[in-house]
Amino acid sequence: MSKRFVFQNYWWLAFAVVVAAIAVVVKSGATDRGSLIATTLGTALSSCYFVQKQKLDELRLFNELFTNFNCRYDTMNAKLEDILAANGTIDAEPKKILVDYFNLCAEEYLFFKEGYIHPKVWQSWCRGMLYYLRNDRIRKIWDEEMISGSYYGLTVDTIEQGTAER
């Protein structure tokens, strides 16, 4: 079961498990049904608390990642736009900025794959990545960088798939 599904439906899942467990206890003919039902309810409530706590912890992590990634992007944004607007070859300093940007994109992808970045945020980021990668000069640097096998498996195909509606 996906984590996102559990986070969105944990109350219903807990309810279904409690109902099923109570039905099993009642049909089993156990002599101490009351304590078994109480244990089942306690386990379900504990599980709900755990899921809520996990969800809150992951939301905090997402907020930290989101803020960090966006701050890092904000420091590069004007320089990236300058590179995009310029003509001619990309020399060493703009190339360094692009490599830093590609590294940022790869880190975002890594955390997305691990389930810490919301799909709608990833979709938006992918659209931003394609904005730059559609430029032939920037794309050439990207293709050169791809030879190294870096970037945690992030590819243009992955980015294009990330732009699709979910």
C-alpha positions as CSV (number, residue, x, y, z in Angstrom):
1,M,0.0,0.0,0.0
2,S,1.4,3.4,-0.8
3,K,2.3,5.8,2.0
4,R,0.2,8.6,0.4
5,F,-2.9,6.3,0.3
6,V,-2.4,5.4,4.0
7,F,-1.9,9.0,5.0
8,Q,-5.1,10.1,3.3
9,N,-7.3,7.2,4.4
10,Y,-5.9,6.0,7.8
11,W,-9.1,6.7,9.7
12,W,-11.1,4.6,7.3
13,L,-8.5,1.8,7.2
14,A,-8.4,1.7,11.0
15,F,-12.2,1.6,11.1
16,A,-12.3,-1.3,8.6
17,V,-9.6,-3.2,10.6
18,V,-11.5,-2.7,13.9
19,V,-14.8,-3.8,12.3
20,A,-13.2,-6.9,10.8
21,A,-11.4,-7.7,14.1
22,I,-14.5,-7.4,16.2
23,A,-16.4,-9.6,13.7
24,V,-13.6,-12.2,14.1
25,V,-13.6,-12.0,17.9
26,V,-17.4,-12.3,18.1
27,K,-17.6,-15.2,15.7
28,S,-14.6,-17.0,17.4
29,G,-16.6,-17.6,20.5
30,A,-13.7,-16.5,22.7
31,T,-14.6,-16.2,26.4
32,D,-12.9,-12.9,26.9
33,R,-14.4,-10.9,24.1
34,G,-14.5,-7.6,25.9
35,S,-10.7,-7.4,26.5
36,L,-10.0,-8.6,22.9
37,I,-12.3,-5.9,21.6
38,A,-10.7,-3.3,23.9
39,T,-7.2,-4.4,22.8
40,T,-8.3,-4.1,19.1
41,L,-9.6,-0.6,19.7
42,G,-6.5,0.4,21.6
43,T,-4.3,-0.9,18.8
44,A,-6.3,0.9,16.1
45,L,-6.2,4.2,18.0
46,S,-2.4,3.8,18.6
47,S,-2.0,3.1,14.9
48,C,-3.9,6.3,14.0
49,Y,-1.8,8.3,16.4
50,F,1.4,6.9,14.9
51,V,0.2,7.6,11.3
52,Q,-0.7,11.2,12.3
53,K,2.7,11.7,13.9
54,Q,4.5,10.2,10.9
55,K,2.4,12.4,8.6
56,L,3.2,15.5,10.6
57,D,7.0,14.7,10.7
58,E,7.0,14.1,6.9
59,L,5.1,17.4,6.4
60,R,7.8,19.2,8.4
61,L,10.5,17.5,6.4
62,F,8.8,18.5,3.1
63,N,8.5,22.1,4.3
64,E,12.3,22.1,5.1
65,L,13.1,20.6,1.7
66,F,10.7,22.8,-0.2
67,T,12.1,26.0,1.5
68,N,15.7,24.9,1.0
69,F,15.3,24.0,-2.6
70,N,13.3,27.1,-3.5
71,C,15.9,29.4,-1.7
72,R,18.7,27.7,-3.6
73,Y,16.8,28.1,-6.9
74,D,16.1,31.8,-6.1
75,T,19.8,32.5,-5.8
76,M,20.3,31.0,-9.3
77,N,17.2,32.3,-11.1
78,A,18.5,35.6,-12.4
79,K,21.7,34.0,-13.6
80,L,19.8,31.1,-15.3
81,E,17.6,33.7,-17.1
82,D,20.8,35.5,-18.2
83,I,22.2,32.3,-19.6
84,L,19.0,31.6,-21.4
85,A,18.9,35.1,-22.9
86,A,22.5,35.1,-24.0
87,N,23.8,34.0,-27.4
88,G,26.9,32.1,-28.2
89,T,28.7,29.4,-26.4
90,I,28.4,28.9,-22.6
91,D,31.8,29.5,-20.9
92,A,33.1,28.3,-17.6
93,E,31.2,30.5,-15.1
94,P,27.7,30.0,-16.7
95,K,28.4,26.3,-17.1
96,K,29.2,26.1,-13.3
97,I,25.8,27.8,-12.6
98,L,24.1,25.2,-14.9
99,V,25.8,22.3,-13.2
100,D,24.7,23.7,-9.8
101,Y,21.2,23.9,-11.1
102,F,21.3,20.4,-12.5
103,N,22.5,19.1,-9.1
104,L,19.6,20.9,-7.4
105,C,17.2,19.3,-9.8
106,A,18.8,15.9,-9.1
107,E,18.4,16.4,-5.4
108,E,14.8,17.3,-5.8
109,Y,14.3,14.2,-7.9
110,L,16.0,12.0,-5.2
111,F,13.6,13.3,-2.5
112,F,10.7,12.9,-4.9
113,K,11.5,9.3,-5.5
114,E,11.7,8.7,-1.8
115,G,8.2,10.1,-1.4
116,Y,9.1,13.3,0.4
117,I,8.1,15.7,-2.4
118,H,4.4,16.0,-3.2
119,P,3.7,15.0,-6.9
120,K,2.1,18.4,-7.7
121,V,5.3,20.2,-6.5
122,W,7.4,17.7,-8.5
123,Q,5.2,18.4,-11.6
124,S,5.7,22.1,-11.2
125,W,9.5,21.7,-10.8
126,C,9.7,19.5,-13.9
127,R,7.9,22.1,-15.9
128,G,10.5,24.6,-14.8
129,M,13.3,22.2,-15.7
130,L,12.0,21.7,-19.2
131,Y,11.8,25.5,-19.6
132,Y,15.6,25.6,-19.5
133,L,16.3,22.2,-21.1
134,R,14.4,23.3,-24.2
135,N,17.2,25.8,-24.9
136,D,19.7,24.1,-27.3
137,R,22.7,25.6,-25.5
138,I,21.6,24.5,-22.1
139,R,20.5,21.1,-23.4
140,K,24.0,20.6,-24.8
141,I,25.5,21.2,-21.3
142,W,22.9,18.8,-19.9
143,D,23.8,16.1,-22.4
144,E,27.5,16.5,-21.7
145,E,26.8,16.1,-17.9
146,M,24.6,13.0,-18.5
147,I,27.7,11.2,-19.7
148,S,29.0,11.2,-16.1
149,G,26.1,9.1,-14.9
150,S,25.4,11.5,-12.1
151,Y,22.1,13.0,-11.1
152,Y,20.6,10.0,-9.4
153,G,19.0,8.7,-12.6
154,L,17.3,12.0,-13.5
155,T,16.8,12.1,-17.2
156,V,14.9,14.3,-19.7
157,D,12.4,11.4,-20.0
158,T,11.9,11.4,-16.3
159,I,11.4,15.2,-16.3
160,E,8.9,15.0,-19.2
161,Q,7.0,12.2,-17.4
162,G,7.0,14.4,-14.3
163,T,5.1,17.2,-16.1
164,A,2.1,14.9,-16.8
165,E,-1.0,15.4,-14.8
166,R,-1.4,12.9,-11.9
